[in-house]
Amino acid sequence: MRAYAYLMTALAALADRLEGEDPERGDVPGWVMITVMTAALVLAILIPFRTAIVSAVQTALSSVTTAQ
């Protein structure tokens, strides 16, 4: 009888977990929107300032790699 009660409790908990709202699940459309907006911001910054960014990175890399 005790095993039957344990089994019924476990099945009820599993059914609630499968049917109910899971607070651990993420908001997929929200994450997609954040990812797309981040990519758009990166492109909006990169396109007009590309030469300045490339120059700054090359200068930084050459100052680190050259021996003085």
Backbone as CSV, one residue per row, in Angstrom:
resi,resn,N_x,N_y,N_z,CA_x,CA_y,CA_z,C_x,C_y,C_z
1,MET,0.808,-1.192,0.000,0.000,0.000,0.000,0.858,1.266,0.000
2,ARG,1.966,1.212,0.710,2.856,2.359,0.780,3.513,2.609,-0.578
3,ALA,3.890,1.568,-1.281,4.496,1.705,-2.604,3.486,2.284,-3.598
4,TYR,2.235,1.891,-3.468,1.193,2.414,-4.348,1.010,3.919,-4.120
5,ALA,1.010,4.360,-2.881,0.862,5.786,-2.568,2.064,6.572,-3.106
6,TYR,3.261,6.003,-2.957,4.467,6.665,-3.467,4.410,6.780,-4.989
7,LEU,3.986,5.709,-5.650,3.889,5.716,-7.104,2.855,6.729,-7.581
8,MET,1.717,6.802,-6.936,0.682,7.748,-7.325,1.140,9.194,-7.104
9,THR,1.861,9.432,-6.029,2.392,10.769,-5.763,3.413,11.162,-6.821
10,ALA,4.288,10.236,-7.180,5.294,10.509,-8.198,4.653,10.762,-9.560
11,LEU,3.646,9.984,-9.908,2.958,10.189,-11.188,2.197,11.511,-11.218
12,ALA,1.596,11.891,-10.099,0.885,13.166,-10.038,1.862,14.330,-10.177
13,ALA,3.024,14.220,-9.546,4.033,15.276,-9.656,4.552,15.370,-11.086
14,LEU,4.752,14.240,-11.725,5.218,14.233,-13.108,4.171,14.834,-14.037
15,ALA,2.906,14.495,-13.827,1.834,15.045,-14.661,1.738,16.555,-14.481
16,ASP,1.870,17.037,-13.254,1.846,18.491,-13.020,3.022,19.167,-13.713
17,ARG,4.151,18.531,-13.679,5.354,19.102,-14.309,5.200,19.167,-15.820
18,LEU,4.608,18.147,-16.415,4.457,18.109,-17.864,3.353,19.041,-18.355
19,GLU,2.291,19.190,-17.597,1.149,19.982,-18.040,1.238,21.444,-17.628
20,GLY,1.850,21.736,-16.501,1.856,23.094,-15.968,2.928,23.965,-16.599
21,GLU,2.881,25.236,-16.233,3.893,26.183,-16.676,5.174,25.897,-15.915
22,ASP,6.264,25.842,-16.636,7.557,25.568,-16.039,8.308,26.891,-15.883
23,PRO,8.561,27.328,-14.672,9.242,28.611,-14.488,10.694,28.578,-14.958
24,GLU,11.250,27.413,-15.183,12.628,27.294,-15.632,12.774,27.451,-17.146
25,ARG,11.680,27.417,-17.877,11.763,27.551,-19.332,11.976,28.996,-19.706
26,GLY,12.780,29.208,-20.730,13.075,30.562,-21.165,12.058,31.071,-22.164
27,ASP,12.146,32.333,-22.413,11.273,32.989,-23.379,12.010,33.006,-24.715
28,VAL,11.772,31.992,-25.540,12.525,31.827,-26.786,12.353,33.013,-27.726
29,PRO,11.146,33.499,-28.009,11.043,34.662,-28.895,11.782,35.886,-28.348
30,GLY,11.784,36.051,-27.048,12.517,37.162,-26.442,14.007,37.045,-26.678
31,TRP,14.560,35.834,-26.531,15.994,35.642,-26.753,16.348,35.825,-28.215
32,VAL,15.462,35.407,-29.102,15.719,35.611,-30.530,15.745,37.100,-30.838
33,MET,14.815,37.851,-30.278,14.776,39.286,-30.509,16.030,39.963,-29.964
34,ILE,16.478,39.571,-28.785,17.693,40.142,-28.204,18.898,39.835,-29.073
35,THR,18.986,38.607,-29.593,20.111,38.224,-30.441,20.113,39.016,-31.745
36,VAL,18.954,39.164,-32.364,18.866,39.914,-33.620,19.182,41.388,-33.384
37,MET,18.681,41.951,-32.302,18.956,43.359,-32.016,20.435,43.585,-31.713
38,THR,21.068,42.638,-31.026,22.499,42.759,-30.751,23.302,42.711,-32.037
39,ALA,22.942,41.804,-32.937,23.634,41.733,-34.224,23.440,43.015,-35.020
40,ALA,22.250,43.582,-34.967,21.989,44.833,-35.681,22.817,45.972,-35.095
41,LEU,22.947,46.017,-33.772,23.772,47.053,-33.149,25.250,46.902,-33.514
42,VAL,25.723,45.665,-33.543,27.121,45.426,-33.931,27.348,45.899,-35.357
43,LEU,26.446,45.578,-36.254,26.591,46.037,-37.640,26.469,47.548,-37.749
44,ALA,25.572,48.146,-36.981,25.405,49.601,-37.029,26.655,50.321,-36.552
45,ILE,27.385,49.731,-35.620,28.634,50.333,-35.141,29.786,49.981,-36.067
46,LEU,29.819,48.747,-36.560,30.958,48.278,-37.353,31.030,48.930,-38.728
47,ILE,29.898,49.114,-39.383,29.915,49.617,-40.769,30.524,51.020,-40.868
48,PRO,30.081,52.005,-40.124,30.677,53.339,-40.314,32.079,53.482,-39.710
49,PHE,32.411,52.677,-38.694,33.698,52.833,-38.013,34.652,51.686,-38.298
50,ARG,34.459,50.993,-39.404,35.255,49.797,-39.708,36.741,50.112,-39.784
51,THR,37.113,51.135,-40.513,38.546,51.441,-40.674,39.165,51.836,-39.335
52,ALA,38.452,52.591,-38.529,38.988,52.994,-37.222,39.144,51.787,-36.291
53,ILE,38.185,50.876,-36.333,38.256,49.691,-35.475,39.400,48.785,-35.916
54,VAL,39.525,48.562,-37.217,40.603,47.712,-37.732,41.957,48.331,-37.394
55,SER,42.082,49.625,-37.552,43.332,50.306,-37.241,43.666,50.193,-35.753
56,ALA,42.680,50.380,-34.899,42.910,50.286,-33.458,43.322,48.878,-33.050
57,VAL,42.696,47.863,-33.627,43.048,46.475,-33.300,44.440,46.146,-33.806
58,GLN,44.774,46.565,-35.020,46.113,46.309,-35.551,47.185,47.005,-34.716
59,THR,46.922,48.219,-34.292,47.876,48.944,-33.456,48.053,48.239,-32.109
60,ALA,46.954,47.802,-31.529,47.034,47.108,-30.241,47.792,45.799,-30.372
61,LEU,47.521,45.043,-31.440,48.205,43.769,-31.630,49.688,43.975,-31.915
62,SER,50.011,44.966,-32.712,51.426,45.189,-33.016,52.177,45.689,-31.797
63,SER,51.536,46.457,-30.924,52.226,46.914,-29.712,52.449,45.779,-28.727
64,VAL,51.605,44.767,-28.778,51.771,43.617,-27.864,52.806,42.642,-28.422
65,THR,52.793,42.445,-29.733,53.658,41.422,-30.318,55.068,41.901,-30.607
66,THR,55.302,43.200,-30.739,56.658,43.672,-31.034,57.484,43.738,-29.754
67,ALA,58.727,43.288,-29.873,59.648,43.310,-28.723,60.320,44.671,-28.662
68,GLN,60.396,45.213,-27.487,61.042,46.516,-27.316,62.216,46.423,-26.404
